[in-house]
Amino acid sequence: MPDDRADEVTALVEQLDVLLTEYARSRKLVTYSDLGERLSPVKHAQSSRMHAALSELMYIDARAKRGLRSALVVRSGDRRPGPGFFVTAKLVGRTLGVETQLR
């Protein structure tokens, strides 16, 4: 089973790479639920696999010295990334301003 999970996360990272690049080019945000609906299979909408894939994409972006595309994925209520984004941003060495810290 662990190999299946890793394969699913890898597939999601590939999908996220394409989707979030589109959102970045159009300068738009996307909610976690809307992104989940665009991913295949749909069951990943709020799954731990989607969150693992978003974190992995942050590591990829950080190594490539580009903006963290996962920042475009936000909660519908406050239109901010979830707590996991901020934790992972710190782990990949990105400093965030006071206005972006968790409340």
C-alpha positions as CSV (number, residue, x, y, z in Angstrom):
1,M,0.0,0.0,0.0
2,P,2.7,2.6,0.8
3,D,3.9,2.4,-2.8
4,D,0.3,3.1,-4.0
5,R,0.1,6.2,-1.9
6,A,3.5,7.4,-3.1
7,D,2.4,6.8,-6.7
8,E,-0.9,8.7,-6.1
9,V,1.0,11.7,-4.5
10,T,3.5,11.7,-7.5
11,A,0.5,11.8,-9.9
12,L,-1.1,14.6,-8.0
13,V,2.1,16.6,-7.9
14,E,2.2,16.3,-11.7
15,Q,-1.4,17.5,-12.0
16,L,-0.8,20.3,-9.5
17,D,2.3,21.4,-11.5
18,V,0.1,22.0,-14.5
19,L,-3.0,23.4,-12.8
20,L,-1.2,25.8,-10.4
21,T,1.0,27.1,-13.3
22,E,-2.2,27.9,-15.1
23,Y,-3.6,29.7,-12.0
24,A,-0.3,31.6,-11.6
25,R,-0.3,32.8,-15.2
26,S,-3.9,34.0,-14.8
27,R,-3.1,35.6,-11.5
28,K,-6.0,33.8,-9.8
29,L,-6.4,32.0,-6.5
30,V,-8.2,28.7,-6.1
31,T,-9.9,27.2,-3.1
32,Y,-8.9,23.8,-1.8
33,S,-12.3,22.4,-2.6
34,D,-12.3,23.8,-6.2
35,L,-8.8,22.5,-6.8
36,G,-9.9,19.1,-5.4
37,E,-12.7,19.0,-8.0
38,R,-10.2,19.6,-10.8
39,L,-7.9,16.8,-9.7
40,S,-8.3,13.2,-10.9
41,P,-9.7,11.3,-9.2
42,V,-12.2,13.6,-7.5
43,K,-11.9,11.8,-4.2
44,H,-8.7,13.8,-3.4
45,A,-10.6,17.0,-2.8
46,Q,-9.8,17.3,1.0
47,S,-7.5,14.3,1.3
48,S,-4.1,14.0,3.0
49,R,-2.7,13.0,-0.4
50,M,-3.6,16.4,-1.9
51,H,-2.0,18.2,1.0
52,A,1.1,16.0,0.7
53,A,1.3,16.8,-3.0
54,L,1.0,20.5,-2.3
55,S,3.8,20.3,0.2
56,E,6.0,18.3,-2.2
57,L,5.3,21.0,-4.9
58,M,6.6,23.6,-2.4
59,Y,9.9,21.7,-2.0
60,I,10.2,21.5,-5.8
61,D,9.5,25.2,-6.2
62,A,11.9,26.1,-3.4
63,R,14.7,24.0,-5.0
64,A,14.0,25.7,-8.3
65,K,14.2,29.1,-6.6
66,R,10.7,30.2,-7.8
67,G,7.6,31.4,-6.1
68,L,5.6,28.8,-4.1
69,R,2.6,28.1,-6.3
70,S,0.9,26.4,-3.4
71,A,0.3,29.9,-2.0
72,L,-2.4,30.2,-4.7
73,V,-4.5,27.5,-2.9
74,V,-6.7,29.1,-0.2
75,R,-9.5,28.4,2.2
76,S,-12.9,29.6,1.0
77,G,-13.6,31.6,4.2
78,D,-10.6,33.9,4.7
79,R,-9.0,33.4,1.2
80,R,-5.7,32.4,2.9
81,P,-3.6,29.3,2.6
82,G,-4.1,26.8,5.4
83,P,-1.8,26.3,8.3
84,G,0.2,23.5,6.6
85,F,1.3,26.0,3.9
86,F,3.0,28.2,6.5
87,V,4.6,25.3,8.3
88,T,6.0,23.9,5.0
89,A,7.1,27.4,3.8
90,K,9.2,27.7,6.9
91,L,10.7,24.2,6.4
92,V,11.7,25.1,2.8
93,G,13.4,28.2,4.1
94,R,10.9,30.8,3.0
95,T,10.5,33.8,5.3
96,L,7.0,35.2,5.4
97,G,6.1,38.7,6.5
98,V,4.2,39.4,9.7
99,E,1.0,40.0,7.7
100,T,1.1,36.4,6.4
101,Q,1.6,34.6,9.7
102,L,-1.1,32.5,11.2
103,R,-3.6,34.3,13.5
